[in-house]
Amino acid sequence: MFRFKHVVMLVAALTLVAGTALAGEETDFPEMEAFDDLMHEAMHGPVEEADIDALSKMHPDFVAGQKALEGATLPEGYADVAEDYDKALKNVDVAMDQYGEAVEKKDGEAIVDAVLAVHHATSRVDAALKGICYEVVELHDAIAPIQHRALPNENWAAIAEACPELKKRIAALKTAEMPAKHADAKDDLVKQADLMEVSLAELEKACAADDPKAIEGAFSDLHDHFHSCMELFQ
């Protein structure tokens, strides 16, 4: 039950980060939506289950999606983020090279790591398009491996090891420079950061006590606040 709850929650949060359109919703950037949908399919199932065969078979689809993005024209209305978008797209290229090399070597762990790298790079592209501050994406990148690898595998030690990085990235939210379009949300962002710090303290306590149920509960609370943080950028 807990895992299902978390998947539902993360689907919602990644929809906000990645900008994936809801069913039947029109989009002005179909190439980006298609790549986001492919990324979503990979993360929710194959990555969580370490299904190397599925991830290997998806690589050609990712390559096709990458080429579509590179050949796409940035839609009207995004001129003010064009430079950030181009920079972020280069990160996707680097991660995709990593993905291709891992598939060629048939290195299962490297394949999962590479898909996570593509996921992180894609989040930066979508953040650039949506005007989400970099610090929020950095926090997202720290949360995703816990959600998609540590929790499904009950790797409590990995979650404990991730706490210092989570602490640093949550603190960074408080001094983040907000994009102009979301400047009025800074106080609310700081509030959510404060709440995440409380949840993180509980997570650290649960890890120290080696209490799986408490770890899951504390991470669930932290993720709820992260979801609220993402909603500030809608």
mmCIF file of the C-alpha atoms, coordinates in Angstrom:
data_MODEL
# 
_entry.id   MODEL 
# 
loop_
_atom_site.group_PDB 
_atom_site.id 
_atom_site.type_symbol 
_atom_site.label_atom_id 
_atom_site.label_alt_id 
_atom_site.label_comp_id 
_atom_site.label_asym_id 
_atom_site.label_entity_id 
_atom_site.label_seq_id 
_atom_site.pdbx_PDB_ins_code 
_atom_site.Cartn_x 
_atom_site.Cartn_y 
_atom_site.Cartn_z 
_atom_site.occupancy 
_atom_site.B_iso_or_equiv 
_atom_site.pdbx_formal_charge 
_atom_site.auth_seq_id 
_atom_site.auth_comp_id 
_atom_site.auth_asym_id 
_atom_site.auth_atom_id 
_atom_site.pdbx_PDB_model_num 
ATOM 1   C CA . MET A 1 1   ? 0.000  0.000  0.000   1.00 0.00 ? 1   MET A CA 1 
ATOM 2   C CA . PHE A 1 2   ? 2.751  2.444  0.915   1.00 0.00 ? 2   PHE A CA 1 
ATOM 3   C CA . ARG A 1 3   ? 4.605  1.925  -2.347  1.00 0.00 ? 3   ARG A CA 1 
ATOM 4   C CA . PHE A 1 4   ? 1.429  2.444  -4.378  1.00 0.00 ? 4   PHE A CA 1 
ATOM 5   C CA . LYS A 1 5   ? 0.713  5.649  -2.492  1.00 0.00 ? 5   LYS A CA 1 
ATOM 6   C CA . HIS A 1 6   ? 4.204  6.917  -3.218  1.00 0.00 ? 6   HIS A CA 1 
ATOM 7   C CA . VAL A 1 7   ? 3.978  6.111  -6.911  1.00 0.00 ? 7   VAL A CA 1 
ATOM 8   C CA . VAL A 1 8   ? 0.751  8.077  -7.191  1.00 0.00 ? 8   VAL A CA 1 
ATOM 9   C CA . MET A 1 9   ? 2.310  11.001 -5.336  1.00 0.00 ? 9   MET A CA 1 
ATOM 10  C CA . LEU A 1 10  ? 5.454  11.004 -7.452  1.00 0.00 ? 10  LEU A CA 1 
ATOM 11  C CA . VAL A 1 11  ? 3.466  10.776 -10.678 1.00 0.00 ? 11  VAL A CA 1 
ATOM 12  C CA . ALA A 1 12  ? 1.772  14.003 -9.648  1.00 0.00 ? 12  ALA A CA 1 
ATOM 13  C CA . ALA A 1 13  ? 5.023  15.712 -8.714  1.00 0.00 ? 13  ALA A CA 1 
ATOM 14  C CA . LEU A 1 14  ? 6.860  14.637 -11.857 1.00 0.00 ? 14  LEU A CA 1 
ATOM 15  C CA . THR A 1 15  ? 3.929  15.811 -13.920 1.00 0.00 ? 15  THR A CA 1 
ATOM 16  C CA . LEU A 1 16  ? 4.562  19.254 -12.450 1.00 0.00 ? 16  LEU A CA 1 
ATOM 17  C CA . VAL A 1 17  ? 8.312  19.068 -13.058 1.00 0.00 ? 17  VAL A CA 1 
ATOM 18  C CA . ALA A 1 18  ? 8.145  17.529 -16.482 1.00 0.00 ? 18  ALA A CA 1 
ATOM 19  C CA . GLY A 1 19  ? 5.081  19.374 -17.705 1.00 0.00 ? 19  GLY A CA 1 
ATOM 20  C CA . THR A 1 20  ? 3.459  16.256 -19.105 1.00 0.00 ? 20  THR A CA 1 
ATOM 21  C CA . ALA A 1 21  ? -0.024 17.078 -20.388 1.00 0.00 ? 21  ALA A CA 1 
ATOM 22  C CA . LEU A 1 22  ? -3.008 15.303 -18.911 1.00 0.00 ? 22  LEU A CA 1 
ATOM 23  C CA . ALA A 1 23  ? -4.960 12.923 -21.106 1.00 0.00 ? 23  ALA A CA 1 
ATOM 24  C CA . GLY A 1 24  ? -6.835 14.839 -23.772 1.00 0.00 ? 24  GLY A CA 1 
ATOM 25  C CA . GLU A 1 25  ? -5.054 18.099 -22.944 1.00 0.00 ? 25  GLU A CA 1 
ATOM 26  C CA . GLU A 1 26  ? -3.572 20.020 -25.859 1.00 0.00 ? 26  GLU A CA 1 
ATOM 27  C CA . THR A 1 27  ? 0.086  20.990 -25.741 1.00 0.00 ? 27  THR A CA 1 
ATOM 28  C CA . ASP A 1 28  ? 2.066  23.573 -27.680 1.00 0.00 ? 28  ASP A CA 1 
ATOM 29  C CA . PHE A 1 29  ? 5.233  21.468 -27.608 1.00 0.00 ? 29  PHE A CA 1 
ATOM 30  C CA . PRO A 1 30  ? 4.345  17.909 -28.712 1.00 0.00 ? 30  PRO A CA 1 
ATOM 31  C CA . GLU A 1 31  ? 7.978  16.799 -29.054 1.00 0.00 ? 31  GLU A CA 1 
ATOM 32  C CA . MET A 1 32  ? 8.665  17.646 -25.429 1.00 0.00 ? 32  MET A CA 1 
ATOM 33  C CA . GLU A 1 33  ? 5.435  16.023 -24.284 1.00 0.00 ? 33  GLU A CA 1 
ATOM 34  C CA . ALA A 1 34  ? 6.292  12.816 -26.159 1.00 0.00 ? 34  ALA A CA 1 
ATOM 35  C CA . PHE A 1 35  ? 9.752  12.659 -24.576 1.00 0.00 ? 35  PHE A CA 1 
ATOM 36  C CA . ASP A 1 36  ? 8.267  13.321 -21.129 1.00 0.00 ? 36  ASP A CA 1 
ATOM 37  C CA . ASP A 1 37  ? 5.744  10.526 -21.639 1.00 0.00 ? 37  ASP A CA 1 
ATOM 38  C CA . LEU A 1 38  ? 8.511  8.108  -22.615 1.00 0.00 ? 38  LEU A CA 1 
ATOM 39  C CA . MET A 1 39  ? 10.523 9.155  -19.578 1.00 0.00 ? 39  MET A CA 1 
ATOM 40  C CA . HIS A 1 40  ? 7.503  8.646  -17.354 1.00 0.00 ? 40  HIS A CA 1 
ATOM 41  C CA . GLU A 1 41  ? 6.992  5.132  -18.768 1.00 0.00 ? 41  GLU A CA 1 
ATOM 42  C CA . ALA A 1 42  ? 10.607 4.212  -18.054 1.00 0.00 ? 42  ALA A CA 1 
ATOM 43  C CA . MET A 1 43  ? 10.675 5.601  -14.521 1.00 0.00 ? 43  MET A CA 1 
ATOM 44  C CA . HIS A 1 44  ? 7.421  4.038  -13.350 1.00 0.00 ? 44  HIS A CA 1 
ATOM 45  C CA . GLY A 1 45  ? 8.069  0.342  -13.759 1.00 0.00 ? 45  GLY A CA 1 
ATOM 46  C CA . PRO A 1 46  ? 11.334 -0.548 -15.512 1.00 0.00 ? 46  PRO A CA 1 
ATOM 47  C CA . VAL A 1 47  ? 13.588 1.668  -13.358 1.00 0.00 ? 47  VAL A CA 1 
ATOM 48  C CA . GLU A 1 48  ? 11.821 0.836  -10.096 1.00 0.00 ? 48  GLU A CA 1 
ATOM 49  C CA . GLU A 1 49  ? 11.958 -2.883 -10.911 1.00 0.00 ? 49  GLU A CA 1 
ATOM 50  C CA . ALA A 1 50  ? 15.459 -2.736 -12.456 1.00 0.00 ? 50  ALA A CA 1 
ATOM 51  C CA . ASP A 1 51  ? 14.012 -4.300 -15.614 1.00 0.00 ? 51  ASP A CA 1 
ATOM 52  C CA . ILE A 1 52  ? 17.170 -4.112 -17.704 1.00 0.00 ? 52  ILE A CA 1 
ATOM 53  C CA . ASP A 1 53  ? 15.628 -5.829 -20.722 1.00 0.00 ? 53  ASP A CA 1 
ATOM 54  C CA . ALA A 1 54  ? 12.777 -3.296 -20.872 1.00 0.00 ? 54  ALA A CA 1 
ATOM 55  C CA . LEU A 1 55  ? 15.137 -0.339 -20.467 1.00 0.00 ? 55  LEU A CA 1 
ATOM 56  C CA . SER A 1 56  ? 17.421 -1.695 -23.188 1.00 0.00 ? 56  SER A CA 1 
ATOM 57  C CA . LYS A 1 57  ? 14.492 -2.128 -25.566 1.00 0.00 ? 57  LYS A CA 1 
ATOM 58  C CA . MET A 1 58  ? 13.332 1.432  -24.868 1.00 0.00 ? 58  MET A CA 1 
ATOM 59  C CA . HIS A 1 59  ? 16.659 2.946  -25.927 1.00 0.00 ? 59  HIS A CA 1 
ATOM 60  C CA . PRO A 1 60  ? 15.771 3.269  -29.655 1.00 0.00 ? 60  PRO A CA 1 
ATOM 61  C CA . ASP A 1 61  ? 12.568 5.090  -28.678 1.00 0.00 ? 61  ASP A CA 1 
ATOM 62  C CA . PHE A 1 62  ? 14.577 7.492  -26.555 1.00 0.00 ? 62  PHE A CA 1 
ATOM 63  C CA . VAL A 1 63  ? 16.992 8.096  -29.428 1.00 0.00 ? 63  VAL A CA 1 
ATOM 64  C CA . ALA A 1 64  ? 14.059 8.879  -31.725 1.00 0.00 ? 64  ALA A CA 1 
ATOM 65  C CA . GLY A 1 65  ? 12.614 11.230 -29.126 1.00 0.00 ? 65  GLY A CA 1 
ATOM 66  C CA . GLN A 1 66  ? 15.975 12.933 -28.687 1.00 0.00 ? 66  GLN A CA 1 
ATOM 67  C CA . LYS A 1 67  ? 16.249 13.522 -32.436 1.00 0.00 ? 67  LYS A CA 1 
ATOM 68  C CA . ALA A 1 68  ? 12.708 14.906 -32.528 1.00 0.00 ? 68  ALA A CA 1 
ATOM 69  C CA . LEU A 1 69  ? 13.579 17.373 -29.766 1.00 0.00 ? 69  LEU A CA 1 
ATOM 70  C CA . GLU A 1 70  ? 16.771 18.461 -31.510 1.00 0.00 ? 70  GLU A CA 1 
ATOM 71  C CA . GLY A 1 71  ? 14.843 19.099 -34.717 1.00 0.00 ? 71  GLY A CA 1 
ATOM 72  C CA . ALA A 1 72  ? 11.919 20.856 -33.059 1.00 0.00 ? 72  ALA A CA 1 
ATOM 73  C CA . THR A 1 73  ? 11.381 24.595 -33.112 1.00 0.00 ? 73  THR A CA 1 
ATOM 74  C CA . LEU A 1 74  ? 10.876 26.150 -29.718 1.00 0.00 ? 74  LEU A CA 1 
ATOM 75  C CA . PRO A 1 75  ? 7.219  27.288 -29.679 1.00 0.00 ? 75  PRO A CA 1 
ATOM 76  C CA . GLU A 1 76  ? 6.257  30.940 -29.486 1.00 0.00 ? 76  GLU A CA 1 
ATOM 77  C CA . GLY A 1 77  ? 6.159  32.340 -25.995 1.00 0.00 ? 77  GLY A CA 1 
ATOM 78  C CA . TYR A 1 78  ? 9.391  30.693 -24.863 1.00 0.00 ? 78  TYR A CA 1 
ATOM 79  C CA . ALA A 1 79  ? 11.850 33.228 -26.256 1.00 0.00 ? 79  ALA A CA 1 
ATOM 80  C CA . ASP A 1 80  ? 12.834 34.419 -22.775 1.00 0.00 ? 80  ASP A CA 1 
ATOM 81  C CA . VAL A 1 81  ? 13.967 30.909 -21.775 1.00 0.00 ? 81  VAL A CA 1 
ATOM 82  C CA . ALA A 1 82  ? 15.537 29.854 -25.075 1.00 0.00 ? 82  ALA A CA 1 
ATOM 83  C CA . GLU A 1 83  ? 19.110 30.096 -23.793 1.00 0.00 ? 83  GLU A CA 1 
ATOM 84  C CA . ASP A 1 84  ? 18.383 28.062 -20.664 1.00 0.00 ? 84  ASP A CA 1 
ATOM 85  C CA . TYR A 1 85  ? 16.481 25.533 -22.769 1.00 0.00 ? 85  TYR A CA 1 
ATOM 86  C CA . ASP A 1 86  ? 19.412 25.053 -25.161 1.00 0.00 ? 86  ASP A CA 1 
ATOM 87  C CA . LYS A 1 87  ? 21.830 24.558 -22.272 1.00 0.00 ? 87  LYS A CA 1 
ATOM 88  C CA . ALA A 1 88  ? 19.544 22.033 -20.621 1.00 0.00 ? 88  ALA A CA 1 
ATOM 89  C CA . LEU A 1 89  ? 19.063 20.145 -23.871 1.00 0.00 ? 89  LEU A CA 1 
ATOM 90  C CA . LYS A 1 90  ? 22.834 19.614 -24.085 1.00 0.00 ? 90  LYS A CA 1 
ATOM 91  C CA . ASN A 1 91  ? 22.624 17.798 -20.758 1.00 0.00 ? 91  ASN A CA 1 
ATOM 92  C CA . VAL A 1 92  ? 20.117 15.416 -22.327 1.00 0.00 ? 92  VAL A CA 1 
ATOM 93  C CA . ASP A 1 93  ? 22.607 14.721 -25.132 1.00 0.00 ? 93  ASP A CA 1 
ATOM 94  C CA . VAL A 1 94  ? 25.328 13.836 -22.609 1.00 0.00 ? 94  VAL A CA 1 
ATOM 95  C CA . ALA A 1 95  ? 23.013 11.559 -20.629 1.00 0.00 ? 95  ALA A CA 1 
ATOM 96  C CA . MET A 1 96  ? 21.770 9.880  -23.801 1.00 0.00 ? 96  MET A CA 1 
ATOM 97  C CA . ASP A 1 97  ? 25.364 9.095  -24.804 1.00 0.00 ? 97  ASP A CA 1 
ATOM 98  C CA . GLN A 1 98  ? 25.784 7.485  -21.385 1.00 0.00 ? 98  GLN A CA 1 
ATOM 99  C CA . TYR A 1 99  ? 22.580 5.480  -21.944 1.00 0.00 ? 99  TYR A CA 1 
ATOM 100 C CA . GLY A 1 100 ? 23.753 4.244  -25.348 1.00 0.00 ? 100 GLY A CA 1 
ATOM 101 C CA . GLU A 1 101 ? 27.154 3.170  -24.023 1.00 0.00 ? 101 GLU A CA 1 
ATOM 102 C CA . ALA A 1 102 ? 25.556 1.281  -21.123 1.00 0.00 ? 102 ALA A CA 1 
ATOM 103 C CA . VAL A 1 103 ? 23.148 -0.563 -23.440 1.00 0.00 ? 103 VAL A CA 1 
ATOM 104 C CA . GLU A 1 104 ? 25.985 -1.474 -25.786 1.00 0.00 ? 104 GLU A CA 1 
ATOM 105 C CA . LYS A 1 105 ? 28.015 -2.897 -22.875 1.00 0.00 ? 105 LYS A CA 1 
ATOM 106 C CA . LYS A 1 106 ? 24.915 -4.672 -21.501 1.00 0.00 ? 106 LYS A CA 1 
ATOM 107 C CA . ASP A 1 107 ? 25.781 -3.281 -18.073 1.00 0.00 ? 107 ASP A CA 1 
ATOM 108 C CA . GLY A 1 108 ? 22.550 -3.469 -16.072 1.00 0.00 ? 108 GLY A CA 1 
ATOM 109 C CA . GLU A 1 109 ? 23.489 -1.136 -13.230 1.00 0.00 ? 109 GLU A CA 1 
ATOM 110 C CA . ALA A 1 110 ? 24.964 1.389  -15.661 1.00 0.00 ? 110 ALA A CA 1 
ATOM 111 C CA . ILE A 1 111 ? 21.770 1.276  -17.740 1.00 0.00 ? 111 ILE A CA 1 
ATOM 112 C CA . VAL A 1 112 ? 19.608 2.165  -14.726 1.00 0.00 ? 112 VAL A CA 1 
ATOM 113 C CA . ASP A 1 113 ? 22.036 4.917  -13.727 1.00 0.00 ? 113 ASP A CA 1 
ATOM 114 C CA . ALA A 1 114 ? 21.998 6.285  -17.280 1.00 0.00 ? 114 ALA A CA 1 
ATOM 115 C CA . VAL A 1 115 ? 18.212 6.378  -17.465 1.00 0.00 ? 115 VAL A CA 1 
ATOM 116 C CA . LEU A 1 116 ? 18.193 8.265  -14.161 1.00 0.00 ? 116 LEU A CA 1 
ATOM 117 C CA . ALA A 1 117 ? 20.711 10.678 -15.697 1.00 0.00 ? 117 ALA A CA 1 
ATOM 118 C CA . VAL A 1 118 ? 18.418 11.195 -18.701 1.00 0.00 ? 118 VAL A CA 1 
ATOM 119 C CA . HIS A 1 119 ? 15.557 11.730 -16.266 1.00 0.00 ? 119 HIS A CA 1 
ATOM 120 C CA . HIS A 1 120 ? 17.507 14.391 -14.363 1.00 0.00 ? 120 HIS A CA 1 
ATOM 121 C CA . ALA A 1 121 ? 18.533 16.117 -17.607 1.00 0.00 ? 121 ALA A CA 1 
ATOM 122 C CA . THR A 1 122 ? 14.964 16.065 -18.898 1.00 0.00 ? 122 THR A CA 1 
ATOM 123 C CA . SER A 1 123 ? 13.756 17.627 -15.654 1.00 0.00 ? 123 SER A CA 1 
ATOM 124 C CA . ARG A 1 124 ? 16.141 20.518 -16.266 1.00 0.00 ? 124 ARG A CA 1 
ATOM 125 C CA . VAL A 1 125 ? 14.769 21.024 -19.781 1.00 0.00 ? 125 VAL A CA 1 
ATOM 126 C CA . ASP A 1 126 ? 11.220 21.081 -18.481 1.00 0.00 ? 126 ASP A CA 1 
ATOM 127 C CA . ALA A 1 127 ? 12.177 23.359 -15.604 1.00 0.00 ? 127 ALA A CA 1 
ATOM 128 C CA . ALA A 1 128 ? 13.701 25.815 -18.072 1.00 0.00 ? 128 ALA A CA 1 
ATOM 129 C CA . LEU A 1 129 ? 10.471 25.832 -20.065 1.00 0.00 ? 129 LEU A CA 1 
ATOM 130 C CA . LYS A 1 130 ? 8.266  26.282 -16.997 1.00 0.00 ? 130 LYS A CA 1 
ATOM 131 C CA . GLY A 1 131 ? 10.418 28.837 -15.183 1.00 0.00 ? 131 GLY A CA 1 
ATOM 132 C CA . ILE A 1 132 ? 11.152 26.578 -12.209 1.00 0.00 ? 132 ILE A CA 1 
ATOM 133 C CA . CYS A 1 133 ? 14.192 27.617 -10.196 1.00 0.00 ? 133 CYS A CA 1 
ATOM 134 C CA . TYR A 1 134 ? 17.257 25.389 -10.414 1.00 0.00 ? 134 TYR A CA 1 
ATOM 135 C CA . GLU A 1 135 ? 17.310 24.605 -6.684  1.00 0.00 ? 135 GLU A CA 1 
ATOM 136 C CA . VAL A 1 136 ? 13.918 22.900 -6.909  1.00 0.00 ? 136 VAL A CA 1 
ATOM 137 C CA . VAL A 1 137 ? 15.148 20.684 -9.736  1.00 0.00 ? 137 VAL A CA 1 
ATOM 138 C CA . GLU A 1 138 ? 18.248 19.850 -7.697  1.00 0.00 ? 138 GLU A CA 1 
ATOM 139 C CA . LEU A 1 139 ? 16.044 18.713 -4.821  1.00 0.00 ? 139 LEU A CA 1 
ATOM 140 C CA . HIS A 1 140 ? 13.930 16.675 -7.214  1.00 0.00 ? 140 HIS A CA 1 
ATOM 141 C CA . ASP A 1 141 ? 17.100 14.944 -8.428  1.00 0.00 ? 141 ASP A CA 1 
ATOM 142 C CA . ALA A 1 142 ? 17.973 13.990 -4.856  1.00 0.00 ? 142 ALA A CA 1 
ATOM 143 C CA . ILE A 1 143 ? 14.487 12.645 -4.128  1.00 0.00 ? 143 ILE A CA 1 
ATOM 144 C CA . ALA A 1 144 ? 14.074 10.569 -7.303  1.00 0.00 ? 144 ALA A CA 1 
ATOM 145 C CA . PRO A 1 145 ? 16.729 7.897  -6.576  1.00 0.00 ? 145 PRO A CA 1 
ATOM 146 C CA . ILE A 1 146 ? 15.230 7.319  -3.142  1.00 0.00 ? 146 ILE A CA 1 
ATOM 147 C CA . GLN A 1 147 ? 11.787 6.905  -4.610  1.00 0.00 ? 147 GLN A CA 1 
ATOM 148 C CA . HIS A 1 148 ? 12.726 4.773  -7.589  1.00 0.00 ? 148 HIS A CA 1 
ATOM 149 C CA . ARG A 1 149 ? 15.591 2.665  -6.198  1.00 0.00 ? 149 ARG A CA 1 
ATOM 150 C CA . ALA A 1 150 ? 16.092 2.786  -2.441  1.00 0.00 ? 150 ALA A CA 1 
ATOM 151 C CA . LEU A 1 151 ? 12.451 2.482  -1.340  1.00 0.00 ? 151 LEU A CA 1 
ATOM 152 C CA . PRO A 1 152 ? 11.387 -0.288 -3.764  1.00 0.00 ? 152 PRO A CA 1 
ATOM 153 C CA . ASN A 1 153 ? 14.479 -2.280 -2.733  1.00 0.00 ? 153 ASN A CA 1 
ATOM 154 C CA . GLU A 1 154 ? 14.069 -1.480 0.979   1.00 0.00 ? 154 GLU A CA 1 
ATOM 155 C CA . ASN A 1 155 ? 17.591 -0.114 0.991   1.00 0.00 ? 155 ASN A CA 1 
ATOM 156 C CA . TRP A 1 156 ? 17.313 1.792  4.244   1.00 0.00 ? 156 TRP A CA 1 
ATOM 157 C CA . ALA A 1 157 ? 21.065 2.416  4.431   1.00 0.00 ? 157 ALA A CA 1 
ATOM 158 C CA . ALA A 1 158 ? 20.983 4.242  1.082   1.00 0.00 ? 158 ALA A CA 1 
ATOM 159 C CA . ILE A 1 159 ? 18.193 6.476  2.357   1.00 0.00 ? 159 ILE A CA 1 
ATOM 160 C CA . ALA A 1 160 ? 20.204 7.294  5.472   1.00 0.00 ? 160 ALA A CA 1 
ATOM 161 C CA . GLU A 1 161 ? 23.217 8.124  3.308   1.00 0.00 ? 161 GLU A CA 1 
ATOM 162 C CA . ALA A 1 162 ? 21.076 10.447 1.175   1.00 0.00 ? 162 ALA A CA 1 
ATOM 163 C CA . CYS A 1 163 ? 19.925 12.576 4.123   1.00 0.00 ? 163 CYS A CA 1 
ATOM 164 C CA . PRO A 1 164 ? 22.886 15.014 4.150   1.00 0.00 ? 164 PRO A CA 1 
ATOM 165 C CA . GLU A 1 165 ? 22.370 15.788 0.457   1.00 0.00 ? 165 GLU A CA 1 
ATOM 166 C CA . LEU A 1 166 ? 18.645 16.254 1.004   1.00 0.00 ? 166 LEU A CA 1 
ATOM 167 C CA . LYS A 1 167 ? 19.431 18.626 3.877   1.00 0.00 ? 167 LYS A CA 1 
ATOM 168 C CA . LYS A 1 168 ? 21.738 20.717 1.705   1.00 0.00 ? 168 LYS A CA 1 
ATOM 169 C CA . ARG A 1 169 ? 19.294 20.923 -1.177  1.00 0.00 ? 169 ARG A CA 1 
ATOM 170 C CA . ILE A 1 170 ? 16.306 21.780 1.010   1.00 0.00 ? 170 ILE A CA 1 
ATOM 171 C CA . ALA A 1 171 ? 18.328 24.581 2.654   1.00 0.00 ? 171 ALA A CA 1 
ATOM 172 C CA . ALA A 1 172 ? 19.225 25.915 -0.792  1.00 0.00 ? 172 ALA A CA 1 
ATOM 173 C CA . LEU A 1 173 ? 15.536 26.586 -1.473  1.00 0.00 ? 173 LEU A CA 1 
ATOM 174 C CA . LYS A 1 174 ? 15.551 29.366 1.111   1.00 0.00 ? 174 LYS A CA 1 
ATOM 175 C CA . THR A 1 175 ? 18.101 31.432 -0.797  1.00 0.00 ? 175 THR A CA 1 
ATOM 176 C CA . ALA A 1 176 ? 16.934 30.474 -4.285  1.00 0.00 ? 176 ALA A CA 1 
ATOM 177 C CA . GLU A 1 177 ? 16.459 33.252 -6.810  1.00 0.00 ? 177 GLU A CA 1 
ATOM 178 C CA . MET A 1 178 ? 12.889 32.985 -8.032  1.00 0.00 ? 178 MET A CA 1 
ATOM 179 C CA . PRO A 1 179 ? 12.075 33.411 -11.728 1.00 0.00 ? 179 PRO A CA 1 
ATOM 180 C CA . ALA A 1 180 ? 10.287 36.709 -12.357 1.00 0.00 ? 180 ALA A CA 1 
ATOM 181 C CA . LYS A 1 181 ? 6.993  35.000 -13.185 1.00 0.00 ? 181 LYS A CA 1 
ATOM 182 C CA . HIS A 1 182 ? 6.951  33.300 -9.759  1.00 0.00 ? 182 HIS A CA 1 
ATOM 183 C CA . ALA A 1 183 ? 8.582  36.007 -7.633  1.00 0.00 ? 183 ALA A CA 1 
ATOM 184 C CA . ASP A 1 184 ? 5.537  36.349 -5.390  1.00 0.00 ? 184 ASP A CA 1 
ATOM 185 C CA . ALA A 1 185 ? 5.812  32.692 -4.343  1.00 0.00 ? 185 ALA A CA 1 
ATOM 186 C CA . LYS A 1 186 ? 9.161  33.035 -2.532  1.00 0.00 ? 186 LYS A CA 1 
ATOM 187 C CA . ASP A 1 187 ? 7.666  33.213 0.972   1.00 0.00 ? 187 ASP A CA 1 
ATOM 188 C CA . ASP A 1 188 ? 5.621  30.093 0.310   1.00 0.00 ? 188 ASP A CA 1 
ATOM 189 C CA . LEU A 1 189 ? 8.712  28.318 -1.036  1.00 0.00 ? 189 LEU A CA 1 
ATOM 190 C CA . VAL A 1 190 ? 10.579 29.102 2.196   1.00 0.00 ? 190 VAL A CA 1 
ATOM 191 C CA . LYS A 1 191 ? 7.608  27.832 4.204   1.00 0.00 ? 191 LYS A CA 1 
ATOM 192 C CA . GLN A 1 192 ? 7.636  24.520 2.346   1.00 0.00 ? 192 GLN A CA 1 
ATOM 193 C CA . ALA A 1 193 ? 11.394 24.284 2.871   1.00 0.00 ? 193 ALA A CA 1 
ATOM 194 C CA . ASP A 1 194 ? 10.855 24.734 6.623   1.00 0.00 ? 194 ASP A CA 1 
ATOM 195 C CA . LEU A 1 195 ? 8.280  21.937 6.604   1.00 0.00 ? 195 LEU A CA 1 
ATOM 196 C CA . MET A 1 196 ? 10.604 19.675 4.622   1.00 0.00 ? 196 MET A CA 1 
ATOM 197 C CA . GLU A 1 197 ? 13.357 20.298 7.170   1.00 0.00 ? 197 GLU A CA 1 
ATOM 198 C CA . VAL A 1 198 ? 11.031 19.077 9.925   1.00 0.00 ? 198 VAL A CA 1 
ATOM 199 C CA . SER A 1 199 ? 10.183 15.959 7.896   1.00 0.00 ? 199 SER A CA 1 
ATOM 200 C CA . LEU A 1 200 ? 13.847 15.376 7.154   1.00 0.00 ? 200 LEU A CA 1 
ATOM 201 C CA . ALA A 1 201 ? 14.705 15.534 10.853  1.00 0.00 ? 201 ALA A CA 1 
ATOM 202 C CA . GLU A 1 202 ? 12.109 12.809 11.425  1.00 0.00 ? 202 GLU A CA 1 
ATOM 203 C CA . LEU A 1 203 ? 13.580 10.811 8.552   1.00 0.00 ? 203 LEU A CA 1 
ATOM 204 C CA . GLU A 1 204 ? 17.056 11.053 10.072  1.00 0.00 ? 204 GLU A CA 1 
ATOM 205 C CA . LYS A 1 205 ? 15.695 9.884  13.439  1.00 0.00 ? 205 LYS A CA 1 
ATOM 206 C CA . ALA A 1 206 ? 13.915 6.967  11.789  1.00 0.00 ? 206 ALA A CA 1 
ATOM 207 C CA . CYS A 1 207 ? 17.077 5.983  9.919   1.00 0.00 ? 207 CYS A CA 1 
ATOM 208 C CA . ALA A 1 208 ? 19.116 6.111  13.122  1.00 0.00 ? 208 ALA A CA 1 
ATOM 209 C CA . ALA A 1 209 ? 16.555 3.847  14.797  1.00 0.00 ? 209 ALA A CA 1 
ATOM 210 C CA . ASP A 1 210 ? 16.555 1.531  11.752  1.00 0.00 ? 210 ASP A CA 1 
ATOM 211 C CA . ASP A 1 211 ? 12.740 1.688  11.708  1.00 0.00 ? 211 ASP A CA 1 
ATOM 212 C CA . PRO A 1 212 ? 11.436 0.956  8.169   1.00 0.00 ? 212 PRO A CA 1 
ATOM 213 C CA . LYS A 1 213 ? 7.860  1.996  8.911   1.00 0.00 ? 213 LYS A CA 1 
ATOM 214 C CA . ALA A 1 214 ? 8.986  5.316  10.377  1.00 0.00 ? 214 ALA A CA 1 
ATOM 215 C CA . ILE A 1 215 ? 11.367 5.855  7.447   1.00 0.00 ? 215 ILE A CA 1 
ATOM 216 C CA . GLU A 1 216 ? 8.539  5.357  4.984   1.00 0.00 ? 216 GLU A CA 1 
ATOM 217 C CA . GLY A 1 217 ? 6.242  7.670  6.922   1.00 0.00 ? 217 GLY A CA 1 
ATOM 218 C CA . ALA A 1 218 ? 8.811  10.455 7.257   1.00 0.00 ? 218 ALA A CA 1 
ATOM 219 C CA . PHE A 1 219 ? 9.756  10.259 3.593   1.00 0.00 ? 219 PHE A CA 1 
ATOM 220 C CA . SER A 1 220 ? 6.072  10.346 2.663   1.00 0.00 ? 220 SER A CA 1 
ATOM 221 C CA . ASP A 1 221 ? 5.654  13.577 4.656   1.00 0.00 ? 221 ASP A CA 1 
ATOM 222 C CA . LEU A 1 222 ? 8.754  15.092 3.058   1.00 0.00 ? 222 LEU A CA 1 
ATOM 223 C CA . HIS A 1 223 ? 7.475  14.200 -0.369  1.00 0.00 ? 223 HIS A CA 1 
ATOM 224 C CA . ASP A 1 224 ? 4.058  15.712 0.364   1.00 0.00 ? 224 ASP A CA 1 
ATOM 225 C CA . HIS A 1 225 ? 5.776  19.028 1.076   1.00 0.00 ? 225 HIS A CA 1 
ATOM 226 C CA . PHE A 1 226 ? 7.907  18.706 -2.051  1.00 0.00 ? 226 PHE A CA 1 
ATOM 227 C CA . HIS A 1 227 ? 4.704  18.227 -4.050  1.00 0.00 ? 227 HIS A CA 1 
ATOM 228 C CA . SER A 1 228 ? 3.296  21.411 -2.475  1.00 0.00 ? 228 SER A CA 1 
ATOM 229 C CA . CYS A 1 229 ? 6.542  23.165 -3.376  1.00 0.00 ? 229 CYS A CA 1 
ATOM 230 C CA . MET A 1 230 ? 6.145  22.160 -7.028  1.00 0.00 ? 230 MET A CA 1 
ATOM 231 C CA . GLU A 1 231 ? 2.580  23.453 -7.107  1.00 0.00 ? 231 GLU A CA 1 
ATOM 232 C CA . LEU A 1 232 ? 3.943  26.959 -6.492  1.00 0.00 ? 232 LEU A CA 1 
ATOM 233 C CA . PHE A 1 233 ? 5.277  26.972 -10.044 1.00 0.00 ? 233 PHE A CA 1 
ATOM 234 C CA . GLN A 1 234 ? 1.969  26.363 -11.796 1.00 0.00 ? 234 GLN A CA 1 
# 
